Amino acid sequence: MGFLRLCSLALLVLLKSSVLKALEVIEVPAASMTKSDGTSVVFTTERFESYAFIRTGDEIRFSITTNSSGIFTLHASISNPSDLGAFAITNSETSQIYGASVSLPVSQSWDEWHTITVDNIRLREGTHPLELTVIEGGWKIQYLYLVQMEEVDVIGPHHYMIPGVDLMDFYGIEYYPYEKIVAKIERGDWFAYNLPVKTAGNYTLHFWVASPEGGGSFRVLNGATKKPYASIRKLPMTGDWLDWAIVDVPDVQLIAGNVPINISVTSDGWNFCMLSYELYDPAHDPMNTETTCGTNLTTTNMAVGASTTFAAETICDNEGISFETSSEGGLNIGWLDEGNWVAYDVNLATAGIYDVGVRYSSVDGDGGFMLSNLLTGTVYHVQQELESTGDWQAWSTLQNATVSLPSGISVIQLKSLGGGWNLQSIQLTRREAGAPVSPPVAPPVLRPAESPVQAPLILGQVPGVAPVGITPVQSPLLAVPGMPVLAPVPVQIPVRPVGQVMPIQSPVPAPLPARPSSTLPVVVTQTEGAPVRSPTPLLPVQAPIPLPAQLMPTTLSPLPLQPVLVPARAPFMSPTLL
């Protein structure tokens, strides 16, 4: 441990001697750091000093003071045998994010230390409450220091950080406050954040995602206006659910104030831990984003009879779609459901008549689609049914729509009307001038099923029946072969006056013979000790009970009833007394 301290001191001396006097080096030993719960990063025993294990969700806080405004590089000495680890360096009071390290080097043991760097940290002159926000734990920190690389008079705006668990609203997902991650993200889920924007302008949004197999996709929308900012088609593969990559969405115009950002999940297989944003810098190339619909500058010039194919990868916007590898090369759009849609940015050099072909697959002939213009709302064609292709990667081209398209940009939208099919591409073929076009059609409307009850019910009332009585219902009699048809006999049901009980006439006109009184032995229970008497003891029946003539069988004579002797029951024995 002492040797490591000497090495670190020697390194600081070398750094100080190699930079200009105007620059500074600020050292922060682990003993000066605390976690958000107030515990120290360093703990000591009687024999040695050690460094605490850093866990996911920890907030390691420390304070530094800079003598001048400038650009700094952070150096941190860490030990990481677990091959895990990621953190962001932020302002613990303002949530500004200065930089991050999403992949820490692997150590062979807890005694092996590596130095990692985070560049371009911009700090003003003064005191700064800083924090290492641990995105993925499993490592230890020995010390860190900041080296001023450049002195500047004006510090531009920083990144602003919003942890993934600081949700404004959500549907379907699960989040873990201590680990600060959003997980179990599935298609159809969504979650939203509130971005406090101080100055209106164009910003770059940074999404921190983990995707073990490189799957997952989502759309970024304005939660209030529903304006789409970008569609992320496919997330980069990170190899683990807690290994992180940053996906950028550049040049997003935001107004000053609180801006709601909605993340709409179009395919699952990923986790999310942080959203950060900064003023847009045109020098940075966009990553993993699509061209916004209506901005295609590539002009397509087709002669009569020529065709142009727009592959799945060329869509400019979508809702709810997923990609997969196609048997014809590239990608196709799979697992289409009702309501999913894609849009293609088409820039034609010449106005004209065009056939639109849709290349699809459908195992059982399921699915359907609607072709329309996303900008004008014109519906070109509605295809309610598809023919079976026999396999998910067996393709067929359906060419049922002929449309008139202007020169310049048209955004063709294909909306799925049912699930169970895949989309490979669409194709435009130019027709001769004057060719008939498909008449515009109205979009299909799903009508709600009509209720058989046309009027609201009144408590205690049956529809169509007067509340003062019940109308008899005549039930038709069905004739059975070989059986005579009997005429219905009206039955008179007496009406009971309110508050009175109507006597029920017994079919037996004469009362039953009175049972003679008899005294049975008293049975004493051993649980209570009190005698129990039967007020109406049961006796053997000595004579048959006469029945009315109309109830007697016509062909059988009554059998005499014989006395039945029932053995006396032994006294009840309580199990608690055994």
C-alpha positions as CSV (number, residue, x, y, z in Angstrom):
1,M,0.0,0.0,0.0
2,G,2.8,2.4,0.8
3,F,4.5,1.5,-2.5
4,L,1.3,2.5,-4.3
5,R,1.2,5.8,-2.5
6,L,4.8,6.5,-3.5
7,C,4.0,5.7,-7.1
8,S,1.0,8.0,-7.1
9,L,3.0,10.8,-5.6
10,A,5.8,10.3,-8.1
11,L,3.2,10.4,-10.9
12,L,1.8,13.7,-9.6
13,V,5.3,15.2,-9.5
14,L,5.9,14.2,-13.1
15,L,2.6,15.7,-14.1
16,K,3.3,19.0,-12.4
17,S,6.7,19.2,-13.9
18,S,5.5,18.5,-17.4
19,V,2.7,21.1,-17.6
20,L,2.9,24.9,-17.6
21,K,2.8,26.7,-14.3
22,A,-0.5,28.3,-15.3
23,L,-2.1,24.8,-15.2
24,E,-3.0,22.9,-12.1
25,V,-3.3,19.4,-10.8
26,I,-6.0,18.7,-8.2
27,E,-5.7,15.4,-6.3
28,V,-8.6,13.7,-4.5
29,P,-7.6,10.7,-2.4
30,A,-10.2,8.0,-1.7
31,A,-10.2,9.1,2.0
32,S,-11.8,12.4,0.9
33,M,-14.7,10.7,-0.9
34,T,-18.0,9.7,0.7
35,K,-21.0,7.8,-0.5
36,S,-24.4,9.4,-0.6
37,D,-25.3,7.7,2.6
38,G,-22.3,9.4,4.4
39,T,-20.1,6.3,4.6
40,S,-16.4,6.6,3.6
41,V,-15.0,5.0,0.5
42,V,-12.0,4.0,2.7
43,F,-12.2,1.8,5.8
44,T,-9.4,0.8,8.1
45,T,-8.7,-2.0,10.5
46,E,-6.0,-2.5,13.1
47,R,-3.7,-4.0,10.5
48,F,-4.4,-2.4,7.1
49,E,-6.3,0.2,5.1
50,S,-8.7,-0.9,2.4
51,Y,-11.1,0.5,-0.2
52,A,-14.8,0.0,-0.2
53,F,-16.5,-2.1,-2.8
54,I,-18.3,0.2,-5.3
55,R,-21.9,-1.0,-6.1
56,T,-24.3,-0.1,-8.8
57,G,-26.3,3.0,-7.8
58,D,-23.6,4.4,-5.4
59,E,-23.0,8.1,-5.5
60,I,-19.4,8.9,-4.6
61,R,-19.1,12.6,-3.7
62,F,-16.2,14.9,-3.2
63,S,-15.5,18.6,-3.6
64,I,-12.7,20.4,-5.5
65,T,-11.7,24.1,-6.0
66,T,-10.2,25.3,-9.3
67,N,-8.1,28.5,-9.4
68,S,-9.2,29.3,-13.0
69,S,-11.7,28.3,-15.6
70,G,-10.5,25.7,-18.0
71,I,-10.7,22.2,-19.6
72,F,-9.6,19.3,-17.4
73,T,-8.9,15.7,-17.8
74,L,-9.9,13.3,-14.9
75,H,-7.6,10.4,-14.0
76,A,-8.9,7.7,-11.7
77,S,-7.0,4.7,-10.2
78,I,-9.4,1.7,-10.1
79,S,-9.2,-2.0,-9.5
80,N,-11.7,-4.1,-11.5
81,P,-11.3,-7.9,-11.4
82,S,-15.0,-8.4,-12.1
83,D,-14.8,-7.0,-15.7
84,L,-17.6,-4.6,-14.9
85,G,-17.9,-0.9,-14.2
86,A,-19.2,2.4,-15.6
87,F,-19.7,5.8,-14.1
88,A,-20.5,9.4,-15.0
89,I,-18.9,12.4,-13.3
90,T,-21.6,15.0,-12.5
91,N,-22.4,18.0,-10.4
92,S,-24.2,16.6,-7.3
93,E,-26.3,19.8,-7.0
94,T,-27.2,20.8,-10.6
95,S,-27.1,17.3,-12.3
96,Q,-24.8,18.7,-14.9
97,I,-22.8,15.8,-16.5
98,Y,-19.1,16.6,-17.3
99,G,-18.1,13.2,-18.8
100,A,-18.3,9.5,-18.4
101,S,-16.5,6.2,-18.6
102,V,-18.7,3.4,-19.9
103,S,-16.0,0.6,-19.9
104,L,-13.4,0.1,-17.2
105,P,-10.2,-2.0,-17.8
106,V,-10.0,-5.4,-16.2
107,S,-7.6,-6.2,-13.3
108,Q,-6.2,-9.6,-12.6
109,S,-6.7,-9.1,-8.8
110,W,-7.9,-6.6,-6.3
111,D,-4.3,-5.6,-5.8
112,E,-3.8,-4.5,-9.4
113,W,-4.7,-1.0,-10.2
114,H,-5.3,0.8,-13.6
115,T,-5.7,4.5,-14.4
116,I,-8.6,5.5,-16.6
117,T,-9.2,9.0,-18.1
118,V,-12.2,11.2,-18.8
119,D,-11.4,14.1,-21.1
120,N,-12.9,17.5,-21.9
121,I,-14.3,18.3,-18.4
122,R,-15.1,22.0,-18.4
123,L,-15.1,23.7,-15.1
124,R,-15.4,27.3,-14.1
125,E,-13.2,28.9,-11.4
126,G,-14.4,28.2,-7.9
127,T,-15.6,25.3,-5.8
128,H,-17.5,22.4,-7.4
129,P,-19.5,19.6,-5.6
130,L,-18.7,16.6,-7.8
131,E,-20.1,13.1,-7.9
132,L,-19.2,9.8,-9.5
133,T,-22.6,8.4,-10.4
134,V,-22.0,4.7,-10.5
135,I,-23.9,3.2,-13.4
136,E,-22.3,-0.3,-13.0
137,G,-20.6,-1.4,-9.8
138,G,-18.1,-4.1,-9.1
139,W,-14.9,-2.2,-8.6
140,K,-12.8,-0.1,-6.2
141,I,-11.3,3.3,-6.4
142,Q,-7.9,4.4,-4.9
143,Y,-7.7,8.0,-5.8
144,L,-8.4,10.5,-8.6
145,Y,-7.0,13.7,-9.8
146,L,-7.9,16.4,-12.4
147,V,-5.3,18.0,-14.6
148,Q,-6.1,21.3,-16.3
149,M,-5.2,20.9,-19.9
150,E,-6.2,24.3,-21.2
151,E,-7.2,27.6,-19.6
152,V,-10.2,29.3,-21.1
153,D,-12.2,32.4,-20.3
154,V,-15.7,31.2,-21.2
155,I,-17.0,27.8,-20.3
156,G,-19.8,26.6,-22.6
157,P,-22.9,24.8,-21.4
158,H,-22.3,21.4,-20.0
159,H,-24.2,18.2,-20.5
160,Y,-27.3,17.9,-18.3
161,M,-28.0,14.5,-16.8
162,I,-31.3,12.9,-15.9
163,P,-31.0,9.5,-14.3
164,G,-33.1,6.8,-15.9
165,V,-35.2,6.3,-12.7
166,D,-36.2,10.0,-12.5
167,L,-39.3,9.2,-14.5
168,M,-42.1,11.7,-15.2
169,D,-44.4,8.9,-16.3
170,F,-44.2,5.4,-17.8
171,Y,-46.1,2.4,-19.0
172,G,-45.1,-1.3,-18.8
173,I,-41.4,-1.0,-17.8
174,E,-39.8,-1.7,-14.4
175,Y,-37.3,0.5,-12.7
176,Y,-34.8,-0.1,-9.9
177,P,-34.1,3.1,-7.9
178,Y,-30.9,1.9,-6.2
179,E,-29.3,0.5,-9.4
180,K,-30.7,3.6,-11.3
181,I,-31.7,1.5,-14.3
182,V,-34.9,0.9,-16.3
183,A,-35.2,-2.7,-17.2
184,K,-37.7,-5.4,-18.5
185,I,-38.4,-3.1,-21.5
186,E,-40.8,-4.6,-23.9
187,R,-42.3,-3.6,-27.2
188,G,-45.3,-1.3,-26.6
189,D,-43.9,0.2,-23.4
190,W,-43.0,3.9,-23.0
191,F,-41.4,6.1,-20.5
192,A,-41.1,9.9,-20.3
193,Y,-38.8,12.5,-18.7
194,N,-39.0,16.2,-18.1
195,L,-36.0,18.1,-19.5
196,P,-35.4,21.5,-17.9
197,V,-34.0,23.6,-20.8
198,K,-32.6,26.9,-19.9
199,T,-31.9,28.3,-23.4
200,A,-33.9,27.5,-26.5
201,G,-31.8,26.0,-29.3
202,N,-30.7,22.8,-31.0
203,Y,-29.5,20.0,-28.7
204,T,-28.0,16.6,-28.9
205,L,-29.7,14.0,-26.8
206,H,-27.6,11.1,-25.4
207,F,-29.3,7.8,-24.4
208,W,-27.4,5.4,-22.3
209,V,-28.4,1.9,-23.2
210,A,-27.4,-1.7,-22.7
211,S,-28.2,-4.4,-25.2
212,P,-26.5,-7.8,-24.8
213,E,-27.3,-9.0,-28.4
214,G,-27.6,-5.7,-30.2
215,G,-31.4,-5.8,-30.3
216,G,-33.8,-3.1,-29.3
217,S,-35.2,0.0,-30.9
218,F,-37.2,3.0,-29.9
219,R,-38.7,6.3,-31.0
220,V,-38.1,9.7,-29.4
221,L,-41.1,12.1,-29.3
222,N,-42.1,15.3,-27.7
223,G,-44.5,14.2,-25.0
224,A,-46.7,17.2,-25.4
225,T,-46.9,17.8,-29.2
226,K,-46.1,14.2,-30.3
227,K,-43.6,15.6,-32.7
228,P,-41.1,12.8,-33.6
229,Y,-37.4,13.7,-33.1
230,A,-35.8,10.4,-34.2
231,S,-36.3,6.7,-34.5
232,I,-33.4,4.5,-33.3
233,R,-33.6,1.4,-35.5
234,K,-31.1,-0.9,-33.9
235,L,-29.1,-0.5,-30.7
236,P,-25.4,-1.4,-30.6
237,M,-24.4,-4.7,-29.0
238,T,-22.9,-4.2,-25.5
239,G,-22.5,-7.9,-24.5
240,D,-24.2,-7.6,-21.1
241,W,-27.3,-6.1,-19.5
242,L,-25.1,-3.8,-17.5
243,D,-22.5,-2.8,-20.1
244,W,-23.5,0.5,-21.5
245,A,-23.2,2.4,-24.9
246,I,-24.3,5.9,-25.7
247,V,-26.7,6.5,-28.6
248,D,-26.8,10.1,-29.8
249,V,-29.8,11.9,-31.3
250,P,-28.4,15.2,-32.7
251,D,-29.9,18.5,-33.8
252,V,-33.1,18.3,-31.8
253,Q,-34.8,21.7,-31.5
254,L,-36.0,22.4,-27.9
255,I,-37.8,25.4,-26.5
256,A,-36.8,27.0,-23.2
257,G,-38.7,25.6,-20.2
258,N,-39.7,22.1,-19.2
259,V,-39.7,19.9,-22.3
260,P,-41.4,16.4,-22.0
261,I,-39.4,13.7,-23.8
262,N,-41.2,10.4,-24.5
263,I,-39.3,7.2,-25.3
264,S,-41.6,4.8,-27.2
265,V,-40.3,1.2,-27.3
266,T,-40.6,-0.5,-30.7
267,S,-38.7,-3.6,-29.9
268,D,-37.3,-5.1,-26.7
269,G,-34.0,-6.6,-25.6
270,W,-32.3,-3.6,-23.8
271,N,-31.9,-1.6,-20.6
272,F,-31.7,2.1,-20.0
273,C,-29.9,4.1,-17.3
274,M,-29.5,7.7,-18.3
275,L,-30.6,10.6,-20.5
276,S,-28.2,13.6,-21.0
277,Y,-28.3,16.5,-23.4
278,E,-26.1,19.4,-24.5
279,L,-26.1,22.1,-27.2
280,Y,-25.8,20.6,-30.6
281,D,-22.3,20.7,-32.1
282,P,-22.3,20.2,-36.0
283,A,-18.8,18.8,-35.8
284,H,-20.1,15.6,-34.2
285,D,-21.5,13.0,-36.7
286,P,-24.9,11.6,-35.9
287,M,-25.0,8.0,-34.6
288,N,-27.7,5.4,-35.1
289,T,-30.4,7.9,-36.2
290,E,-32.5,8.2,-39.3
291,T,-33.0,11.0,-41.8
292,T,-36.1,13.0,-40.9
293,C,-38.9,12.4,-43.3
294,G,-39.2,15.1,-46.0
295,T,-35.5,16.0,-46.1
296,N,-34.3,13.4,-48.7
297,L,-32.0,15.3,-51.1
298,T,-31.3,12.4,-53.4
299,T,-33.4,12.8,-56.5
300,T,-34.7,9.6,-58.3
301,N,-35.0,10.0,-62.0
302,M,-36.9,7.1,-63.8
303,A,-37.7,6.6,-67.4
304,V,-41.0,5.1,-68.4
305,G,-40.9,1.4,-67.5
306,A,-38.0,1.8,-65.1
307,S,-38.3,0.7,-61.5
308,T,-36.7,1.8,-58.2
309,T,-36.8,-0.4,-55.0
310,F,-36.9,1.1,-51.5
311,A,-35.5,-1.4,-49.1
312,A,-36.6,-1.8,-45.4
313,E,-33.4,0.0,-44.2
314,T,-34.3,3.1,-46.1
315,I,-37.4,4.0,-44.1
316,C,-37.4,7.5,-42.7
317,D,-39.8,6.9,-39.8
318,N,-41.9,4.1,-38.3
319,E,-44.1,3.1,-35.5
320,G,-43.8,-0.3,-33.7
321,I,-41.6,-2.1,-36.2
322,S,-38.7,-4.6,-35.8
323,F,-36.0,-5.7,-38.2
324,E,-34.6,-9.1,-39.0
325,T,-32.1,-10.6,-41.5
326,S,-33.7,-11.2,-44.9
327,S,-33.2,-14.2,-47.1
328,E,-32.8,-11.8,-50.0
329,G,-30.0,-9.9,-48.3
330,G,-30.0,-6.9,-45.9
331,L,-32.9,-6.6,-43.5
332,N,-36.7,-7.0,-43.7
333,I,-39.4,-5.7,-41.4
334,G,-40.9,-8.6,-39.3
335,W,-43.6,-9.3,-36.8
336,L,-45.9,-6.6,-38.2
337,D,-49.1,-6.0,-36.1
338,E,-52.2,-3.9,-36.7
339,G,-51.3,-0.2,-36.4
340,N,-47.6,-0.6,-37.2
341,W,-46.4,1.7,-40.0
342,V,-43.3,2.7,-42.0
343,A,-42.6,5.7,-44.1
344,Y,-40.4,6.1,-47.2
345,D,-38.9,9.4,-48.3
346,V,-39.2,9.6,-52.1
347,N,-37.7,12.5,-54.1
348,L,-38.8,12.3,-57.7
349,A,-37.2,14.3,-60.5
350,T,-40.3,14.1,-62.7
351,A,-44.0,14.1,-61.8
352,G,-45.9,11.2,-63.3
353,I,-47.9,8.0,-62.9
354,Y,-46.3,5.2,-60.9
355,D,-47.2,1.6,-60.0
356,V,-46.5,0.8,-56.3
357,G,-45.4,-2.7,-55.6
358,V,-45.3,-4.1,-52.0
359,R,-43.0,-7.1,-51.5
360,Y,-44.2,-9.2,-48.5
361,S,-44.3,-12.6,-46.9
362,S,-47.2,-14.2,-45.1
363,V,-47.3,-17.9,-43.9
364,D,-51.1,-18.2,-43.6
365,G,-52.2,-15.3,-45.7
366,D,-52.7,-13.0,-42.8
367,G,-52.2,-9.2,-42.8
368,G,-53.2,-6.3,-44.9
369,F,-52.0,-2.7,-45.5
370,M,-53.0,0.8,-46.5
371,L,-50.9,3.0,-48.8
372,S,-51.1,6.8,-48.2
373,N,-49.2,10.0,-48.4
374,L,-47.9,10.9,-44.9
375,L,-47.7,14.6,-45.8
376,T,-51.1,15.2,-47.5
377,G,-53.1,12.4,-45.9
378,T,-54.2,11.1,-49.4
379,V,-55.1,7.3,-49.3
380,Y,-53.9,5.6,-52.4
381,H,-54.9,2.0,-51.8
382,V,-56.3,-0.4,-49.1
383,Q,-55.4,-4.0,-49.3
384,Q,-57.5,-6.0,-46.8
385,E,-56.2,-9.5,-47.6
386,L,-52.9,-11.0,-48.6
387,E,-52.2,-14.4,-50.3
388,S,-50.1,-17.0,-48.5
389,T,-46.5,-17.2,-49.4
390,G,-45.9,-20.4,-47.4
391,D,-42.9,-19.2,-45.4
392,W,-41.8,-16.1,-43.5
393,Q,-38.8,-15.7,-45.9
394,A,-40.7,-16.6,-49.1
395,W,-41.5,-13.3,-50.8
396,S,-44.2,-12.2,-53.2
397,T,-44.8,-8.8,-54.8
398,L,-48.3,-7.3,-54.8
399,Q,-48.8,-4.5,-57.3
400,N,-52.4,-3.3,-57.0
401,A,-51.9,0.5,-56.7
402,T,-51.3,3.1,-59.4
403,V,-50.7,6.6,-58.1
404,S,-49.9,10.1,-59.4
405,L,-46.9,11.6,-57.6
406,P,-45.6,15.1,-58.0
407,S,-42.0,16.0,-58.6
408,G,-40.0,16.6,-55.5
409,I,-40.5,15.0,-52.1
410,S,-43.4,12.6,-51.3
411,V,-43.5,10.6,-48.1
412,I,-45.2,7.3,-48.8
413,Q,-46.6,5.6,-45.7
414,L,-47.5,1.9,-45.5
415,K,-49.7,1.1,-42.5
416,S,-50.4,-2.5,-41.4
417,L,-54.1,-3.4,-41.1
418,G,-53.5,-6.8,-39.4
419,G,-50.8,-9.0,-38.0
420,G,-49.0,-12.1,-39.3
421,W,-46.8,-10.8,-42.1
422,N,-43.4,-9.3,-43.0
423,L,-42.4,-6.5,-45.3
424,Q,-39.3,-6.6,-47.6
425,S,-39.5,-3.4,-49.7
426,I,-41.7,-1.2,-51.8
427,Q,-41.1,-0.6,-55.5
428,L,-42.0,2.3,-57.8
429,T,-42.4,1.7,-61.5
430,R,-43.0,4.6,-63.9
431,R,-46.0,4.3,-66.2
432,E,-46.7,6.2,-69.5
433,A,-48.4,9.5,-69.3
434,G,-52.2,9.3,-69.1
435,A,-52.3,5.8,-67.5
436,P,-55.3,5.3,-65.3
437,V,-54.6,5.7,-61.6
438,S,-56.3,4.1,-58.6
439,P,-59.1,6.3,-57.3
440,P,-58.5,7.8,-53.9
441,V,-60.2,5.7,-51.2
442,A,-61.4,6.4,-47.7
443,P,-59.3,4.8,-44.9
444,P,-60.9,1.8,-43.2
445,V,-62.7,2.6,-40.1
446,L,-63.2,0.2,-37.3
447,R,-66.8,0.6,-36.1
448,P,-67.8,-0.4,-32.6
449,A,-70.2,-3.3,-32.3
450,E,-73.8,-2.1,-31.6
451,S,-75.3,-3.1,-28.3
452,P,-78.5,-5.1,-28.4
453,V,-79.9,-2.8,-25.6
454,Q,-80.9,0.4,-27.4
455,A,-82.1,2.3,-24.3
456,P,-80.7,2.8,-20.8
457,L,-82.1,0.4,-18.3
458,I,-84.2,1.5,-15.2
459,L,-83.6,-0.4,-12.0
460,G,-86.2,-3.2,-11.7
461,Q,-87.4,-2.9,-15.2
462,V,-87.0,-5.3,-18.1
463,P,-86.6,-3.7,-21.6
464,G,-89.9,-3.8,-23.5
465,V,-92.0,-4.9,-20.5
466,A,-94.3,-2.7,-18.6
467,P,-93.2,-2.2,-15.0
468,V,-96.6,-3.1,-13.6
469,G,-96.7,-6.7,-14.5
470,I,-95.1,-9.5,-16.5
471,T,-96.5,-10.3,-19.9
472,P,-96.8,-14.1,-20.5
473,V,-94.5,-15.4,-23.2
474,Q,-96.0,-18.0,-25.7
475,S,-93.4,-20.7,-26.2
476,P,-93.7,-22.6,-29.4
477,L,-94.3,-26.3,-29.1
478,L,-92.0,-28.5,-31.2
479,A,-93.6,-31.6,-32.7
480,V,-91.8,-34.9,-32.0
481,P,-92.3,-37.7,-34.6
482,G,-94.6,-40.4,-33.1
483,M,-95.8,-38.3,-30.3
484,P,-99.2,-36.4,-30.1
485,V,-99.1,-32.7,-29.9
486,L,-100.7,-31.5,-26.7
487,A,-102.5,-28.2,-26.6
488,P,-101.1,-25.8,-24.0
489,V,-103.2,-25.6,-20.8
490,P,-103.4,-22.1,-19.2
491,V,-102.2,-22.0,-15.7
492,Q,-103.7,-19.6,-13.2
493,I,-101.1,-18.2,-10.8
494,P,-102.7,-16.3,-7.9
495,V,-101.3,-12.9,-7.2
496,R,-100.1,-12.4,-3.7
497,P,-101.2,-9.2,-2.0
498,V,-98.4,-7.0,-0.7
499,G,-97.5,-7.9,2.9
500,Q,-99.4,-11.2,3.0
501,V,-98.1,-14.8,2.8
502,M,-100.2,-17.0,0.5
503,P,-100.8,-20.6,1.9
504,I,-99.5,-23.4,-0.3
505,Q,-102.1,-26.1,-0.8
506,S,-100.6,-29.5,0.0
507,P,-101.3,-32.3,-2.5
508,V,-102.1,-34.6,0.6
509,P,-105.6,-33.6,1.7
510,A,-105.6,-35.3,5.0
511,P,-103.1,-34.7,7.8
512,L,-100.6,-37.3,8.7
513,P,-101.3,-39.4,11.8
514,A,-100.1,-37.9,15.0
515,R,-96.9,-39.4,16.3
516,P,-97.4,-40.7,19.9
517,S,-95.2,-39.2,22.5
518,S,-92.4,-41.4,23.8
519,T,-89.5,-41.0,26.2
520,L,-86.1,-42.0,24.9
521,P,-83.1,-42.5,27.1
522,V,-81.2,-39.4,28.0
523,V,-77.7,-39.3,26.3
524,V,-75.1,-37.5,28.4
525,T,-72.1,-36.1,26.5
526,Q,-68.7,-36.4,28.2
527,T,-67.5,-33.1,26.8
528,E,-70.2,-30.9,28.4
529,G,-71.6,-33.1,31.1
530,A,-75.0,-31.7,30.6
531,P,-78.0,-33.8,29.6
532,V,-79.3,-33.4,26.0
533,R,-83.0,-34.4,25.5
534,S,-84.6,-35.0,22.2
535,P,-88.0,-33.2,22.2
536,T,-89.2,-35.1,19.2
537,P,-87.8,-38.6,19.3
538,L,-87.9,-40.7,16.2
539,L,-89.9,-44.0,16.4
540,P,-90.2,-46.9,14.1
541,V,-93.0,-46.5,11.6
542,Q,-95.7,-49.1,12.3
543,A,-98.2,-48.5,9.5
544,P,-98.2,-47.2,6.0
545,I,-99.3,-43.6,5.3
546,P,-102.4,-43.5,3.2
547,L,-102.0,-41.5,-0.1
548,P,-104.7,-39.8,-2.1
549,A,-106.1,-41.9,-4.9
550,Q,-104.9,-39.5,-7.5
551,L,-101.3,-39.9,-6.4
552,M,-101.4,-43.7,-6.3
553,P,-99.9,-45.7,-9.2
554,T,-102.5,-47.1,-11.5
555,T,-100.9,-50.5,-12.1
556,L,-99.0,-51.1,-8.9
557,S,-100.3,-51.7,-5.4
558,P,-98.7,-50.2,-2.4
559,L,-96.3,-52.4,-0.5
560,P,-96.7,-52.6,3.3
561,L,-94.0,-50.9,5.2
562,Q,-92.2,-53.1,7.8
563,P,-90.9,-51.7,11.1
564,V,-87.3,-50.7,11.0
565,L,-85.2,-50.9,14.2
566,V,-82.4,-48.4,14.5
567,P,-79.6,-49.3,17.0
568,A,-78.9,-46.8,19.7
569,R,-75.8,-44.7,19.1
570,A,-73.0,-44.9,21.6
571,P,-72.2,-41.7,23.6
572,F,-69.9,-39.3,21.9
573,M,-66.3,-39.5,23.0
574,S,-64.3,-36.2,22.9
575,P,-60.8,-36.7,21.6
576,T,-59.6,-34.1,24.1
577,L,-60.5,-36.4,27.0
578,L,-58.8,-39.5,25.7
